Amino acid sequence: MKRINRLADRRYSDPCGFSNEQARELSFLSHEIGRQIGLLINRQGRPEMILIGDPGSIYIPELPRARQAEGRLRGLRLLHTHISGENLSEEDLMDMVFLRLDSVTVLAAEPHGEPDFVQYAYLLPPGAGSKPYEQLPPVRWDRSDMDLPAQIKALEDEFRRADRTRDTTDKRERAIVVSVSQDPKPVQERSLDELEDLADTAGLKVEGRLVQRIRALNPKFIMGKGKLAELEVIALQADAEVILFDQELSAAQMRNLAKLTERKIIDRTQLILDIFAQHATTRAGKLQVEMAQLKYTMPRLVGKNRAMSRLMGGIGGRGPGETKLEIDRRRIKDKLTKLGDELKKVSRHRGFTRERRASAGVPVVSLVGYTNAGKSTLLNTLTNSGVIAEDKLFATLDPTSRRIRFPREQELILTDTVGFIRQLPKELKEAFRATLEELEAADVLLHVCDASHPEVEEHIAAVERILEDMDLHEVERILVLNKWDRLDDEQRELMSNTYPQGIPASAVKRCSLDRLVQEIMTVLERLDRVPD
């Protein structure tokens, strides 16, 4: 033990990482105790931690989250022994990747304890090679020409140079998007395109992506350790703070990934909830978002209570024997009950509004469709309104109604609703029931689709499924093929043949909406919703 403790007093400042005397000391000591010995050494050559493993491996405990040196790497390198004379193992390389170590060096011993060879590995900056790290071939232990300080400095300089090529004026958090699924890769790629658009709406800057097709999900990390290492290197090279998964993660998966990568882990559901929280403006919208977030948070409370920080204000008292987790769950249930009562009031108020419209005999036309299909733009063009309309997913969340006068002095109410999306979180489906009640009072639904989108058929099908889930499939619908001006002649012919009932339109051009207005009037007359 004294000899092991004295290792902490050494200074490992030779260019190759150790002197000949230090190599012999480590090798013989490791041979004598029959276990691997590891040293985590800082850039001044001082051991920060001494590790004693078993004969075949070594365990590195959790290190402080803060990096100990400026730059992308942690500022620590691992020097350790292999008593059986084997090369760098997969476990050694994974430790280097996940802990962002400056380098990993293995000192292999002969059967009688004499040093045999040394082998080095280090991470690579972006675009430096096909592999995320460089694994050098073994060399005789006393003939190494490696200059570790110079190599580490060159690596940090490369990472900094990559940073300087990025847009420094863009202060958004950087993210990597990931898809792990049994779906074919083209399907995953298209879904990641949509996830990137969602990330942009949420204020994230996507710097890379990773796709993996698997037979079965890993219950602990959703993906295997090898693919996780590839993901970690991509995130390291992009200096990403956020890893965004296209699939919904369990509480355990989210916690394990955050601990392993030391980065913020977000899944698709949480991202959509965050977008709704950012964009909700009315009291009803904020109540609905908060309810959805609480329902999402409740099953993920185990061992993590930071998400509850805003709920700590004086709801109930601490009962005898209650744990922190039980108190948090009870507070969420109390909050959900309160939010439910408030939403019922909002729903009653909207019900009175709909009753007044019905008694006045004014027909209601509601806009529905996939998010970013152009519903708000169409509302603005038809009614000369100023509703927010951006080229982003979920730019508009709260319902908006406008009274307009059509030809033959016909008045009607035009209502814009939140956009739909595939894999809409079930928490949002329930929480936005009050918002979507506007659709239940509609005489006609204008199903607006982006005819220029490459996945327009999937978008139309997704909206139809949601309408059917809400028992609205029997309401009269008009399909609006928006953004018609972006299609060439061949694409227009294909869309006309696929959706012969569709009405071509361009929401930004008022002159292109004449046929749509005429179709609305025709449908209302057929439904006997046009006053004499």
DOKOL-877297 format. One line per field, with one value per residue (C-alpha): residue number from 1; x, y, z. Coordinates in nm, 3 decimals. Each point is the difference from the previous one (the first is absolute). Layout:
<pts>
k: c(NUM;...)
east: c(X;...)
north: c(Y;...)
up: c(Z;...)
</pts>
This chain:
<pts>
k: c(1;2;3;4;5;6;7;8;9;10;11;12;13;14;15;16;17;18;19;20;21;22;23;24;25;26;27;28;29;30;31;32;33;34;35;36;37;38;39;40;41;42;43;44;45;46;47;48;49;50;51;52;53;54;55;56;57;58;59;60;61;62;63;64;65;66;67;68;69;70;71;72;73;74;75;76;77;78;79;80;81;82;83;84;85;86;87;88;89;90;91;92;93;94;95;96;97;98;99;100;101;102;103;104;105;106;107;108;109;110;111;112;113;114;115;116;117;118;119;120;121;122;123;124;125;126;127;128;129;130;131;132;133;134;135;136;137;138;139;140;141;142;143;144;145;146;147;148;149;150;151;152;153;154;155;156;157;158;159;160;161;162;163;164;165;166;167;168;169;170;171;172;173;174;175;176;177;178;179;180;181;182;183;184;185;186;187;188;189;190;191;192;193;194;195;196;197;198;199;200;201;202;203;204;205;206;207;208;209;210;211;212;213;214;215;216;217;218;219;220;221;222;223;224;225;226;227;228;229;230;231;232;233;234;235;236;237;238;239;240;241;242;243;244;245;246;247;248;249;250;251;252;253;254;255;256;257;258;259;260;261;262;263;264;265;266;267;268;269;270;271;272;273;274;275;276;277;278;279;280;281;282;283;284;285;286;287;288;289;290;291;292;293;294;295;296;297;298;299;300;301;302;303;304;305;306;307;308;309;310;311;312;313;314;315;316;317;318;319;320;321;322;323;324;325;326;327;328;329;330;331;332;333;334;335;336;337;338;339;340;341;342;343;344;345;346;347;348;349;350;351;352;353;354;355;356;357;358;359;360;361;362;363;364;365;366;367;368;369;370;371;372;373;374;375;376;377;378;379;380;381;382;383;384;385;386;387;388;389;390;391;392;393;394;395;396;397;398;399;400;401;402;403;404;405;406;407;408;409;410;411;412;413;414;415;416;417;418;419;420;421;422;423;424;425;426;427;428;429;430;431;432;433;434;435;436;437;438;439;440;441;442;443;444;445;446;447;448;449;450;451;452;453;454;455;456;457;458;459;460;461;462;463;464;465;466;467;468;469;470;471;472;473;474;475;476;477;478;479;480;481;482;483;484;485;486;487;488;489;490;491;492;493;494;495;496;497;498;499;500;501;502;503;504;505;506;507;508;509;510;511;512;513;514;515;516;517;518;519;520;521;522;523;524;525;526;527;528;529;530;531;532)
east: c(0.000;0.287;0.153;-0.335;-0.058;0.348;-0.113;-0.193;0.329;0.150;-0.008;-0.065;0.131;0.208;-0.116;-0.111;-0.194;0.241;0.370;0.167;0.020;-0.370;-0.092;0.189;-0.149;-0.356;0.053;0.165;-0.244;-0.298;0.152;0.063;-0.363;-0.148;-0.223;-0.005;0.118;-0.121;0.096;-0.213;0.263;-0.060;0.182;0.261;0.098;-0.148;-0.224;-0.352;-0.120;0.153;-0.217;0.038;-0.193;-0.024;0.225;-0.194;-0.149;-0.003;-0.298;0.007;-0.244;-0.219;0.216;-0.098;-0.225;0.209;0.287;0.333;0.161;-0.108;-0.105;-0.205;0.189;-0.011;0.366;0.073;0.177;-0.013;0.320;-0.066;0.151;-0.104;0.153;-0.088;0.175;-0.314;-0.049;-0.238;-0.345;-0.339;-0.077;0.311;-0.111;-0.358;0.130;0.204;-0.303;-0.259;0.234;0.155;0.350;0.301;0.139;0.017;0.334;0.038;0.327;0.000;0.216;0.181;-0.088;0.275;-0.099;0.249;-0.154;-0.063;-0.162;-0.198;-0.303;-0.173;-0.345;-0.156;-0.316;-0.007;-0.140;-0.277;0.088;0.335;-0.081;-0.263;0.030;-0.073;0.334;0.357;0.138;0.375;0.175;0.190;0.372;0.275;-0.051;0.342;0.001;-0.314;0.039;-0.347;-0.016;-0.325;-0.002;0.051;-0.265;-0.258;0.072;-0.040;-0.334;-0.134;0.117;-0.190;-0.316;0.032;0.055;-0.319;-0.180;0.125;-0.143;-0.347;-0.225;0.099;-0.294;-0.243;-0.043;-0.249;0.073;0.155;-0.172;0.043;-0.317;-0.021;-0.240;0.008;-0.280;-0.104;-0.119;0.198;0.272;-0.171;-0.305;0.223;0.182;-0.327;-0.116;0.331;-0.055;-0.324;0.176;0.259;-0.281;-0.147;0.343;0.029;-0.340;0.113;0.314;0.258;0.267;0.044;0.368;-0.022;-0.216;0.024;-0.230;-0.005;-0.236;-0.030;-0.197;-0.078;0.049;0.260;-0.205;0.288;0.138;-0.240;0.313;0.310;0.326;0.186;-0.257;-0.009;0.375;-0.051;-0.271;0.226;0.277;-0.241;-0.122;0.357;0.111;-0.304;0.034;-0.372;-0.174;-0.323;-0.072;-0.349;-0.165;-0.279;-0.148;-0.163;0.244;-0.086;0.101;0.281;0.136;0.000;0.177;0.260;0.077;0.037;0.240;0.208;0.027;-0.009;-0.232;-0.362;-0.220;-0.336;-0.248;-0.252;-0.292;0.188;0.113;-0.358;-0.116;0.280;-0.104;-0.360;0.117;0.204;-0.280;-0.317;-0.130;-0.354;-0.090;-0.172;0.302;0.235;-0.227;-0.015;0.378;0.064;-0.239;0.171;0.345;-0.109;-0.145;0.328;0.212;-0.188;0.129;0.353;0.033;0.214;0.327;-0.026;-0.189;0.142;-0.305;-0.212;0.177;-0.290;-0.253;0.163;-0.214;-0.222;-0.237;-0.071;0.232;0.244;-0.183;0.154;0.215;-0.044;0.297;0.102;-0.124;-0.343;-0.032;0.093;-0.255;-0.274;0.078;-0.025;-0.337;-0.127;0.124;-0.158;-0.334;0.019;0.096;-0.282;-0.253;0.133;-0.010;-0.362;-0.079;0.179;-0.191;-0.335;0.085;0.080;-0.320;-0.203;0.179;-0.088;-0.363;-0.023;0.141;-0.250;-0.293;0.112;-0.006;0.356;0.171;0.346;0.289;0.310;0.349;0.180;0.316;0.355;0.219;0.162;-0.245;-0.103;-0.325;0.078;0.115;-0.327;-0.198;0.193;-0.054;-0.374;-0.071;0.273;0.119;0.342;0.016;0.359;0.103;0.359;0.181;0.036;-0.173;-0.257;0.034;-0.367;-0.143;-0.303;-0.329;-0.090;-0.344;-0.088;-0.338;0.012;-0.253;-0.009;-0.173;-0.378;0.035;0.060;0.173;0.188;0.250;0.345;0.198;0.370;0.116;0.328;0.180;0.012;0.311;0.088;0.065;-0.186;0.066;-0.300;0.030;-0.063;-0.292;-0.175;0.107;-0.101;-0.347;-0.137;0.181;-0.115;-0.360;-0.016;0.005;-0.307;-0.208;0.123;-0.235;0.290;0.367;0.256;0.278;0.302;0.302;0.339;-0.022;0.371;0.119;0.166;-0.206;-0.333;-0.182;0.125;-0.100;-0.352;-0.036;0.128;-0.258;-0.279;0.097;-0.007;-0.340;-0.130;0.137;-0.195;-0.321;0.009;0.032;-0.369;0.027;-0.004;0.357;0.162;0.358;0.210;0.317;0.198;0.332;-0.116;0.227;0.307;-0.086;0.110;-0.240;0.084;-0.050;-0.332;-0.129;0.103;-0.173;-0.316;-0.016;0.072;-0.243;-0.260;-0.224;0.277;-0.020;0.330;0.092;0.284;-0.074;0.223;-0.186;-0.357;-0.086;0.066;-0.270;-0.309;-0.064;0.040;-0.250;-0.248;0.041;-0.061;-0.324;-0.110;0.055;-0.181;-0.298;-0.008;0.002;-0.278;0.221;-0.056;-0.282;-0.277)
north: c(0.000;0.238;-0.067;0.057;0.323;0.124;-0.006;0.320;0.178;-0.066;0.245;-0.162;0.278;-0.190;0.063;-0.363;0.021;-0.182;-0.060;-0.342;-0.021;0.088;-0.264;-0.271;0.111;-0.019;-0.328;-0.188;0.136;-0.100;-0.348;-0.039;0.073;-0.179;0.295;0.281;0.338;0.323;0.364;0.297;0.265;0.373;0.219;0.094;-0.367;-0.049;-0.302;0.115;-0.352;-0.345;-0.290;-0.366;-0.242;-0.376;-0.221;0.069;0.351;0.326;0.207;0.380;0.161;0.295;0.306;0.362;0.139;0.315;-0.036;0.051;0.181;0.254;-0.154;-0.298;-0.275;-0.066;0.076;-0.349;-0.295;-0.363;-0.203;-0.358;-0.348;-0.326;-0.293;-0.258;0.179;0.089;0.309;0.289;-0.148;0.119;0.100;0.223;0.177;0.043;0.154;0.246;0.095;0.037;0.175;0.220;-0.089;0.163;-0.346;-0.359;-0.180;-0.368;-0.141;-0.377;-0.233;-0.324;-0.313;0.071;0.368;0.174;0.270;-0.131;0.264;0.325;0.099;0.340;0.120;0.347;0.165;0.165;0.345;0.038;-0.129;-0.147;-0.357;-0.267;-0.110;0.224;-0.080;-0.094;-0.325;-0.022;-0.337;-0.140;0.089;-0.122;0.171;0.174;0.110;0.214;0.328;0.131;0.364;0.003;0.371;0.107;-0.246;0.122;0.365;-0.074;-0.171;0.291;0.242;-0.202;0.003;0.377;0.047;-0.194;0.227;0.312;-0.122;0.000;0.302;0.167;0.241;-0.292;-0.038;-0.288;-0.326;-0.260;-0.337;-0.342;-0.175;-0.379;-0.266;-0.357;-0.206;-0.314;0.212;0.006;0.264;0.219;0.024;0.091;0.263;0.169;-0.005;0.159;0.276;0.086;-0.025;0.251;0.240;-0.048;0.066;0.321;0.114;-0.075;0.211;-0.277;-0.018;-0.352;-0.081;-0.370;-0.312;-0.372;-0.275;-0.360;-0.277;-0.271;-0.317;0.082;0.312;-0.011;0.047;0.176;0.238;-0.052;-0.079;-0.216;0.115;0.010;0.229;0.210;0.051;0.118;0.238;0.135;0.071;0.179;0.211;0.068;0.108;0.227;0.126;-0.076;0.067;-0.186;-0.348;-0.018;-0.341;-0.052;-0.277;0.040;-0.100;-0.164;0.169;-0.253;0.043;0.378;-0.016;-0.254;0.192;0.330;-0.158;-0.171;0.288;0.291;0.179;0.109;-0.283;0.089;-0.220;0.096;0.028;0.232;0.216;0.044;0.086;0.258;0.157;0.025;0.155;0.262;0.094;-0.017;0.355;-0.025;-0.109;-0.310;-0.098;0.038;-0.209;-0.277;-0.004;-0.009;-0.292;-0.191;0.065;-0.120;-0.321;-0.055;0.075;-0.216;-0.345;0.143;0.119;-0.289;0.134;0.335;0.292;0.303;-0.002;0.062;0.318;0.222;-0.207;0.034;0.291;-0.090;-0.265;-0.230;-0.083;-0.275;-0.297;-0.254;-0.249;0.161;-0.006;0.283;-0.204;-0.054;0.371;0.089;-0.243;0.129;0.357;-0.091;-0.171;0.306;0.230;-0.215;0.009;0.379;0.037;-0.233;0.217;0.316;-0.161;-0.100;0.368;0.090;-0.275;0.130;0.354;-0.121;-0.202;0.317;0.169;-0.289;0.009;0.371;-0.072;-0.282;0.217;0.271;-0.255;0.082;-0.306;-0.097;-0.111;-0.135;-0.033;-0.325;-0.156;-0.104;0.253;0.256;-0.079;0.368;0.018;0.330;0.155;-0.106;0.152;0.327;0.019;-0.074;0.233;0.269;-0.099;0.011;-0.343;-0.120;-0.205;-0.121;-0.269;-0.207;-0.297;0.100;0.375;0.032;-0.185;0.182;-0.007;0.315;0.088;0.271;0.102;0.059;0.092;-0.215;0.066;0.044;0.176;-0.336;0.022;-0.283;-0.067;-0.121;-0.172;-0.089;-0.284;-0.152;-0.205;-0.378;-0.215;-0.368;-0.160;0.282;-0.053;-0.162;0.256;0.276;-0.185;-0.002;0.345;0.173;-0.147;0.342;0.166;-0.255;0.024;0.286;-0.267;-0.173;0.312;0.031;-0.044;-0.047;-0.091;0.144;-0.262;0.203;-0.199;0.105;-0.143;0.071;-0.209;-0.332;-0.181;0.165;-0.336;-0.102;0.342;-0.025;-0.353;0.110;0.282;-0.233;-0.249;0.271;0.126;-0.356;-0.044;0.314;-0.130;0.286;-0.215;0.051;0.382;0.133;0.066;0.191;-0.094;0.309;-0.072;0.298;0.131;-0.104;0.264;-0.196;-0.302;-0.057;-0.127;-0.367;0.028;0.184;-0.273;-0.266;0.182;0.055;-0.370;-0.107;0.246;0.092;0.149;0.239;0.376;0.150;0.322;0.224;0.157;0.301;0.089;0.119;-0.041;-0.377;-0.049;0.072;-0.369;-0.082;0.270;-0.130;-0.358;0.115;0.172;-0.309;-0.231;0.238;0.018;-0.379;-0.017;0.262;0.234;0.301;0.226;0.086)
up: c(0.000;0.076;-0.340;-0.169;0.192;-0.098;-0.364;0.075;0.082;-0.344;-0.287;-0.337;-0.222;-0.258;-0.358;-0.037;0.329;0.234;0.062;-0.023;0.380;0.035;-0.263;0.191;0.332;-0.135;-0.184;0.289;0.258;-0.215;-0.053;0.374;0.105;-0.303;-0.093;-0.253;0.128;-0.157;0.042;-0.106;-0.067;-0.052;-0.250;0.259;0.025;0.349;0.073;0.092;0.082;0.054;-0.117;0.094;-0.220;-0.031;-0.218;-0.319;0.032;0.188;0.115;-0.023;0.247;-0.093;-0.059;0.073;-0.275;-0.037;-0.240;0.168;-0.290;-0.257;-0.327;-0.118;0.186;0.374;0.072;0.136;-0.163;0.109;0.044;0.106;-0.005;-0.166;0.192;-0.266;-0.286;-0.200;-0.219;0.065;0.061;-0.124;0.358;0.010;-0.318;0.126;0.324;-0.205;-0.211;0.278;0.245;-0.274;0.121;-0.164;-0.078;0.121;0.038;0.081;0.135;-0.058;0.208;-0.074;0.205;0.257;0.045;-0.226;-0.227;-0.351;-0.224;0.014;-0.209;-0.033;-0.113;-0.022;-0.136;-0.339;-0.092;-0.261;-0.346;0.106;-0.096;-0.053;0.363;0.299;0.162;-0.094;0.139;-0.055;-0.042;0.302;0.030;0.232;0.337;0.009;-0.366;-0.020;-0.190;0.098;0.116;0.199;0.102;-0.362;-0.122;0.253;-0.084;-0.372;0.067;0.204;-0.270;-0.262;0.210;0.049;-0.373;-0.068;0.246;-0.179;-0.330;0.158;0.006;0.328;-0.020;0.038;0.375;-0.016;0.180;-0.231;-0.032;-0.157;-0.125;0.035;-0.128;0.136;-0.149;-0.184;-0.294;-0.326;-0.008;-0.266;0.228;0.295;-0.206;-0.097;0.360;0.106;-0.259;0.181;0.338;-0.124;-0.090;0.348;0.153;-0.202;0.127;0.356;-0.043;-0.045;-0.268;-0.138;-0.065;-0.084;-0.016;0.064;-0.130;0.120;-0.109;0.263;0.066;0.362;0.216;0.275;0.321;0.177;-0.265;-0.300;-0.210;0.039;0.160;-0.333;-0.164;0.318;-0.034;-0.360;0.119;0.273;-0.249;-0.236;0.294;0.111;-0.345;-0.037;0.359;0.042;0.331;-0.087;-0.137;-0.147;-0.056;-0.252;0.218;0.341;0.275;0.329;0.324;0.053;-0.355;0.031;0.335;-0.116;-0.320;0.185;0.250;-0.268;-0.249;0.249;-0.242;0.001;-0.132;-0.157;-0.184;-0.268;0.244;0.235;-0.293;-0.125;0.353;0.028;-0.331;0.116;0.329;-0.190;-0.241;0.207;0.053;0.133;0.351;-0.134;-0.208;0.294;0.222;-0.260;-0.047;0.374;0.040;-0.281;0.150;0.344;-0.145;-0.185;0.310;0.250;-0.108;-0.033;0.359;0.124;0.136;-0.175;0.146;-0.181;-0.228;0.310;0.109;-0.114;0.197;0.342;0.119;0.292;-0.133;0.295;0.286;0.074;0.151;0.237;-0.186;-0.343;-0.232;-0.230;-0.297;0.156;0.077;-0.359;-0.141;0.229;-0.100;-0.368;0.058;0.190;-0.275;-0.271;0.182;0.024;-0.367;-0.100;0.183;-0.165;-0.344;0.056;0.059;-0.324;-0.181;0.138;-0.110;-0.351;0.006;0.068;-0.291;-0.232;0.116;-0.084;-0.344;-0.052;0.110;-0.240;-0.282;-0.111;-0.153;0.129;-0.220;0.179;-0.140;0.078;-0.135;0.061;0.175;-0.232;-0.281;-0.028;0.201;0.173;-0.328;-0.162;0.289;-0.033;-0.376;0.018;0.295;-0.033;0.350;0.163;0.162;0.049;-0.304;-0.026;-0.197;0.317;0.157;0.263;-0.057;0.097;0.301;0.135;-0.196;-0.189;-0.139;-0.254;-0.143;-0.373;-0.270;-0.311;-0.335;0.004;0.339;0.173;0.341;0.164;0.280;-0.109;0.278;0.001;0.230;0.110;-0.266;0.017;-0.014;-0.012;0.339;0.173;0.373;0.168;0.280;-0.255;-0.159;0.338;0.116;-0.325;-0.001;0.100;-0.290;-0.253;0.119;-0.249;-0.269;0.143;-0.069;-0.359;-0.292;-0.242;0.053;-0.240;-0.004;-0.108;-0.122;-0.134;-0.353;-0.058;0.295;-0.098;0.268;-0.076;-0.020;0.347;0.138;-0.139;0.139;0.344;0.019;-0.110;0.274;0.269;-0.121;0.014;0.354;0.097;-0.165;-0.252;-0.312;-0.087;-0.012;-0.357;-0.118;-0.284;-0.089;-0.080;-0.201;0.126;-0.141;-0.348;-0.151;0.115;-0.217;-0.357;-0.268;0.058;0.375;-0.048;-0.227;0.253;0.289;-0.209;-0.082;0.360;0.161;-0.265;0.272;0.112;-0.062;-0.125;0.183;0.104;0.337;-0.069;-0.321;0.052;-0.367;0.023;0.266;-0.215;-0.070;0.372;0.101;-0.256;0.129;0.359;-0.107;-0.197;0.299;0.239;-0.238;-0.022;0.381;0.008;0.204;-0.228;0.126;-0.245)
</pts>
